[in-house]
Amino acid sequence: MLLSLFFQLMGIEVEAEYGGTASSFFMSCLVVEELAKIDPAVSVMCDVQNTLIVTLFRKYGTPQQKEQYLPRLAENMVNC
């Protein structure tokens, strides 16, 4: 249960069609801020995943790359 919630936080800005929550950058900042109150290391992982990795795929990835990687990044894969 807790692990599945953690992985949902890793795809905050991922579109719903790829399994993400389709939230905004502002929501991502709020999540990172709240996580930092409890565990700064988890907060940094979440921040890097959402603001660097996911954003690169969303903005510059080909449709094939988005289809292959965004669902995994939003559900069960962490890249750090």
NUKOLDO-788159 format. One record per atom (N, C-alpha, C): residue in three letters; y, x, z. Coordinates in nm, 2 decimals. Layout:
<recs>
@residu: ALA y: Y x: X z: Z
...
</recs>
This chain:
<recs>
@residu: MET y: -0.12 x: 0.08 z: 0.00
@residu: MET y: 0.00 x: 0.00 z: 0.00
@residu: MET y: 0.13 x: 0.09 z: 0.00
@residu: LEU y: 0.13 x: 0.18 z: 0.09
@residu: LEU y: 0.25 x: 0.26 z: 0.10
@residu: LEU y: 0.26 x: 0.36 z: -0.02
@residu: LEU y: 0.15 x: 0.41 z: -0.06
@residu: LEU y: 0.15 x: 0.49 z: -0.18
@residu: LEU y: 0.20 x: 0.42 z: -0.31
@residu: SER y: 0.15 x: 0.29 z: -0.32
@residu: SER y: 0.20 x: 0.22 z: -0.44
@residu: SER y: 0.35 x: 0.19 z: -0.43
@residu: LEU y: 0.40 x: 0.17 z: -0.32
@residu: LEU y: 0.55 x: 0.15 z: -0.30
@residu: LEU y: 0.62 x: 0.28 z: -0.33
@residu: PHE y: 0.57 x: 0.39 z: -0.29
@residu: PHE y: 0.63 x: 0.52 z: -0.32
@residu: PHE y: 0.63 x: 0.54 z: -0.47
@residu: PHE y: 0.53 x: 0.51 z: -0.54
@residu: PHE y: 0.53 x: 0.53 z: -0.69
@residu: PHE y: 0.62 x: 0.43 z: -0.76
@residu: GLN y: 0.65 x: 0.32 z: -0.70
@residu: GLN y: 0.74 x: 0.23 z: -0.77
@residu: GLN y: 0.88 x: 0.28 z: -0.75
@residu: LEU y: 0.91 x: 0.36 z: -0.65
@residu: LEU y: 1.04 x: 0.42 z: -0.63
@residu: LEU y: 1.06 x: 0.54 z: -0.73
@residu: MET y: 0.96 x: 0.58 z: -0.79
@residu: MET y: 0.97 x: 0.69 z: -0.88
@residu: MET y: 1.01 x: 0.65 z: -1.02
@residu: GLY y: 1.01 x: 0.52 z: -1.05
@residu: GLY y: 1.05 x: 0.47 z: -1.18
@residu: GLY y: 1.16 x: 0.36 z: -1.17
@residu: ILE y: 1.26 x: 0.39 z: -1.09
@residu: ILE y: 1.36 x: 0.29 z: -1.06
@residu: ILE y: 1.44 x: 0.25 z: -1.19
@residu: GLU y: 1.47 x: 0.34 z: -1.27
@residu: GLU y: 1.55 x: 0.31 z: -1.39
@residu: GLU y: 1.46 x: 0.29 z: -1.52
@residu: VAL y: 1.33 x: 0.30 z: -1.50
@residu: VAL y: 1.24 x: 0.27 z: -1.62
@residu: VAL y: 1.24 x: 0.13 z: -1.65
@residu: GLU y: 1.25 x: 0.10 z: -1.78
@residu: GLU y: 1.26 x: -0.04 z: -1.83
@residu: GLU y: 1.13 x: -0.12 z: -1.78
@residu: ALA y: 1.14 x: -0.25 z: -1.77
@residu: ALA y: 1.03 x: -0.33 z: -1.72
@residu: ALA y: 0.92 x: -0.33 z: -1.82
@residu: GLU y: 0.95 x: -0.31 z: -1.95
@residu: GLU y: 0.84 x: -0.31 z: -2.05
@residu: GLU y: 0.75 x: -0.19 z: -2.03
@residu: TYR y: 0.80 x: -0.09 z: -1.96
@residu: TYR y: 0.71 x: 0.03 z: -1.94
@residu: TYR y: 0.66 x: 0.03 z: -1.80
@residu: GLY y: 0.68 x: -0.07 z: -1.72
@residu: GLY y: 0.63 x: -0.08 z: -1.59
@residu: GLY y: 0.72 x: -0.04 z: -1.48
@residu: GLY y: 0.85 x: -0.02 z: -1.51
@residu: GLY y: 0.95 x: 0.02 z: -1.41
@residu: GLY y: 1.02 x: -0.10 z: -1.35
@residu: THR y: 1.12 x: -0.07 z: -1.27
@residu: THR y: 1.19 x: -0.18 z: -1.21
@residu: THR y: 1.32 x: -0.22 z: -1.28
@residu: ALA y: 1.35 x: -0.14 z: -1.38
@residu: ALA y: 1.47 x: -0.17 z: -1.47
@residu: ALA y: 1.60 x: -0.19 z: -1.39
@residu: SER y: 1.61 x: -0.11 z: -1.28
@residu: SER y: 1.73 x: -0.11 z: -1.20
@residu: SER y: 1.84 x: -0.01 z: -1.26
@residu: SER y: 1.95 x: -0.01 z: -1.19
@residu: SER y: 2.06 x: 0.08 z: -1.24
@residu: SER y: 2.06 x: 0.21 z: -1.17
@residu: PHE y: 2.15 x: 0.30 z: -1.21
@residu: PHE y: 2.17 x: 0.43 z: -1.15
@residu: PHE y: 2.22 x: 0.41 z: -1.01
@residu: PHE y: 2.30 x: 0.32 z: -0.99
@residu: PHE y: 2.35 x: 0.29 z: -0.85
@residu: PHE y: 2.24 x: 0.26 z: -0.76
@residu: MET y: 2.15 x: 0.18 z: -0.80
@residu: MET y: 2.03 x: 0.14 z: -0.72
@residu: MET y: 1.95 x: 0.27 z: -0.69
@residu: SER y: 1.93 x: 0.35 z: -0.78
@residu: SER y: 1.86 x: 0.48 z: -0.76
@residu: SER y: 1.93 x: 0.56 z: -0.66
@residu: CYS y: 2.06 x: 0.57 z: -0.66
@residu: CYS y: 2.14 x: 0.64 z: -0.56
@residu: CYS y: 2.12 x: 0.58 z: -0.42
@residu: LEU y: 2.12 x: 0.45 z: -0.41
@residu: LEU y: 2.09 x: 0.38 z: -0.28
@residu: LEU y: 1.95 x: 0.42 z: -0.23
@residu: VAL y: 1.86 x: 0.41 z: -0.31
@residu: VAL y: 1.72 x: 0.44 z: -0.27
@residu: VAL y: 1.71 x: 0.59 z: -0.22
@residu: VAL y: 1.77 x: 0.68 z: -0.30
@residu: VAL y: 1.76 x: 0.82 z: -0.26
@residu: VAL y: 1.83 x: 0.84 z: -0.12
@residu: GLU y: 1.94 x: 0.78 z: -0.11
@residu: GLU y: 2.02 x: 0.79 z: 0.02
@residu: GLU y: 1.94 x: 0.74 z: 0.14
@residu: GLU y: 1.88 x: 0.62 z: 0.12
@residu: GLU y: 1.80 x: 0.57 z: 0.23
@residu: GLU y: 1.67 x: 0.65 z: 0.26
@residu: LEU y: 1.61 x: 0.70 z: 0.16
@residu: LEU y: 1.49 x: 0.79 z: 0.18
@residu: LEU y: 1.53 x: 0.91 z: 0.25
@residu: ALA y: 1.65 x: 0.97 z: 0.22
@residu: ALA y: 1.70 x: 1.09 z: 0.29
@residu: ALA y: 1.71 x: 1.07 z: 0.44
@residu: LYS y: 1.74 x: 0.95 z: 0.48
@residu: LYS y: 1.75 x: 0.93 z: 0.63
@residu: LYS y: 1.62 x: 0.95 z: 0.70
@residu: ILE y: 1.51 x: 0.93 z: 0.63
@residu: ILE y: 1.37 x: 0.94 z: 0.69
@residu: ILE y: 1.31 x: 1.07 z: 0.65
@residu: ASP y: 1.31 x: 1.11 z: 0.52
@residu: ASP y: 1.24 x: 1.23 z: 0.48
@residu: ASP y: 1.32 x: 1.29 z: 0.36
@residu: PRO y: 1.39 x: 1.39 z: 0.39
@residu: PRO y: 1.47 x: 1.45 z: 0.28
@residu: PRO y: 1.39 x: 1.51 z: 0.16
@residu: ALA y: 1.27 x: 1.56 z: 0.19
@residu: ALA y: 1.18 x: 1.61 z: 0.08
@residu: ALA y: 1.14 x: 1.50 z: -0.01
@residu: VAL y: 1.10 x: 1.39 z: 0.04
@residu: VAL y: 1.06 x: 1.28 z: -0.05
@residu: VAL y: 1.18 x: 1.23 z: -0.12
@residu: SER y: 1.30 x: 1.23 z: -0.06
@residu: SER y: 1.42 x: 1.19 z: -0.12
@residu: SER y: 1.45 x: 1.28 z: -0.25
@residu: VAL y: 1.44 x: 1.41 z: -0.23
@residu: VAL y: 1.46 x: 1.50 z: -0.34
@residu: VAL y: 1.37 x: 1.48 z: -0.45
@residu: MET y: 1.24 x: 1.46 z: -0.42
@residu: MET y: 1.14 x: 1.43 z: -0.53
@residu: MET y: 1.18 x: 1.30 z: -0.60
@residu: CYS y: 1.21 x: 1.20 z: -0.53
@residu: CYS y: 1.25 x: 1.07 z: -0.60
@residu: CYS y: 1.38 x: 1.09 z: -0.68
@residu: ASP y: 1.47 x: 1.17 z: -0.63
@residu: ASP y: 1.60 x: 1.19 z: -0.71
@residu: ASP y: 1.57 x: 1.27 z: -0.83
@residu: VAL y: 1.49 x: 1.38 z: -0.83
@residu: VAL y: 1.46 x: 1.46 z: -0.94
@residu: VAL y: 1.38 x: 1.38 z: -1.05
@residu: GLN y: 1.29 x: 1.30 z: -1.00
@residu: GLN y: 1.21 x: 1.22 z: -1.09
@residu: GLN y: 1.30 x: 1.12 z: -1.17
@residu: ASN y: 1.38 x: 1.05 z: -1.09
@residu: ASN y: 1.46 x: 0.94 z: -1.15
@residu: ASN y: 1.58 x: 0.99 z: -1.23
@residu: THR y: 1.65 x: 1.09 z: -1.18
@residu: THR y: 1.77 x: 1.13 z: -1.25
@residu: THR y: 1.75 x: 1.24 z: -1.35
@residu: LEU y: 1.65 x: 1.32 z: -1.35
@residu: LEU y: 1.62 x: 1.42 z: -1.45
@residu: LEU y: 1.51 x: 1.38 z: -1.54
@residu: ILE y: 1.40 x: 1.37 z: -1.49
@residu: ILE y: 1.28 x: 1.35 z: -1.58
@residu: ILE y: 1.28 x: 1.22 z: -1.65
@residu: VAL y: 1.29 x: 1.11 z: -1.58
@residu: VAL y: 1.29 x: 0.98 z: -1.64
@residu: VAL y: 1.41 x: 0.96 z: -1.74
@residu: THR y: 1.53 x: 1.01 z: -1.70
@residu: THR y: 1.64 x: 1.00 z: -1.78
@residu: THR y: 1.63 x: 1.07 z: -1.91
@residu: LEU y: 1.57 x: 1.19 z: -1.91
@residu: LEU y: 1.54 x: 1.26 z: -2.03
@residu: LEU y: 1.45 x: 1.18 z: -2.13
@residu: PHE y: 1.35 x: 1.13 z: -2.08
@residu: PHE y: 1.26 x: 1.05 z: -2.16
@residu: PHE y: 1.33 x: 0.92 z: -2.21
@residu: ARG y: 1.41 x: 0.86 z: -2.13
@residu: ARG y: 1.47 x: 0.73 z: -2.17
@residu: ARG y: 1.58 x: 0.76 z: -2.28
@residu: LYS y: 1.65 x: 0.87 z: -2.26
@residu: LYS y: 1.76 x: 0.89 z: -2.36
@residu: LYS y: 1.72 x: 0.97 z: -2.48
@residu: TYR y: 1.63 x: 1.07 z: -2.47
@residu: TYR y: 1.60 x: 1.15 z: -2.58
@residu: TYR y: 1.46 x: 1.15 z: -2.63
@residu: GLY y: 1.37 x: 1.07 z: -2.56
@residu: GLY y: 1.23 x: 1.07 z: -2.60
@residu: GLY y: 1.21 x: 0.98 z: -2.73
@residu: THR y: 1.11 x: 1.01 z: -2.80
@residu: THR y: 1.08 x: 0.93 z: -2.92
@residu: THR y: 1.01 x: 0.80 z: -2.86
@residu: PRO y: 1.00 x: 0.70 z: -2.95
@residu: PRO y: 0.93 x: 0.58 z: -2.90
@residu: PRO y: 0.78 x: 0.61 z: -2.86
@residu: GLN y: 0.72 x: 0.70 z: -2.92
@residu: GLN y: 0.58 x: 0.74 z: -2.89
@residu: GLN y: 0.58 x: 0.81 z: -2.75
@residu: GLN y: 0.68 x: 0.90 z: -2.73
@residu: GLN y: 0.68 x: 0.97 z: -2.60
@residu: GLN y: 0.71 x: 0.87 z: -2.48
@residu: LYS y: 0.80 x: 0.77 z: -2.51
@residu: LYS y: 0.84 x: 0.67 z: -2.41
@residu: LYS y: 0.71 x: 0.59 z: -2.38
@residu: GLU y: 0.64 x: 0.55 z: -2.48
@residu: GLU y: 0.52 x: 0.47 z: -2.46
@residu: GLU y: 0.41 x: 0.54 z: -2.38
@residu: GLN y: 0.41 x: 0.67 z: -2.41
@residu: GLN y: 0.30 x: 0.75 z: -2.34
@residu: GLN y: 0.34 x: 0.79 z: -2.20
@residu: TYR y: 0.46 x: 0.83 z: -2.17
@residu: TYR y: 0.49 x: 0.89 z: -2.04
@residu: TYR y: 0.56 x: 0.80 z: -1.95
@residu: LEU y: 0.65 x: 0.71 z: -1.99
@residu: LEU y: 0.73 x: 0.62 z: -1.90
@residu: LEU y: 0.64 x: 0.53 z: -1.81
@residu: PRO y: 0.53 x: 0.47 z: -1.87
@residu: PRO y: 0.45 x: 0.39 z: -1.78
@residu: PRO y: 0.38 x: 0.48 z: -1.67
@residu: ARG y: 0.34 x: 0.60 z: -1.70
@residu: ARG y: 0.28 x: 0.68 z: -1.60
@residu: ARG y: 0.38 x: 0.73 z: -1.50
@residu: LEU y: 0.50 x: 0.77 z: -1.55
@residu: LEU y: 0.60 x: 0.81 z: -1.45
@residu: LEU y: 0.64 x: 0.70 z: -1.36
@residu: ALA y: 0.64 x: 0.58 z: -1.40
@residu: ALA y: 0.68 x: 0.46 z: -1.32
@residu: ALA y: 0.56 x: 0.42 z: -1.22
@residu: GLU y: 0.44 x: 0.45 z: -1.26
@residu: GLU y: 0.33 x: 0.40 z: -1.18
@residu: GLU y: 0.25 x: 0.50 z: -1.09
@residu: ASN y: 0.22 x: 0.62 z: -1.15
@residu: ASN y: 0.13 x: 0.70 z: -1.08
@residu: ASN y: 0.14 x: 0.85 z: -1.10
@residu: MET y: 0.25 x: 0.90 z: -1.16
@residu: MET y: 0.27 x: 1.04 z: -1.19
@residu: MET y: 0.40 x: 1.09 z: -1.13
@residu: VAL y: 0.39 x: 1.21 z: -1.07
@residu: VAL y: 0.51 x: 1.27 z: -1.01
@residu: VAL y: 0.52 x: 1.41 z: -1.08
@residu: ASN y: 0.64 x: 1.43 z: -1.14
@residu: ASN y: 0.66 x: 1.56 z: -1.20
@residu: ASN y: 0.77 x: 1.64 z: -1.12
@residu: CYS y: 0.74 x: 1.74 z: -1.06
@residu: CYS y: 0.83 x: 1.82 z: -0.99
@residu: CYS y: 0.81 x: 1.97 z: -1.02
</recs>
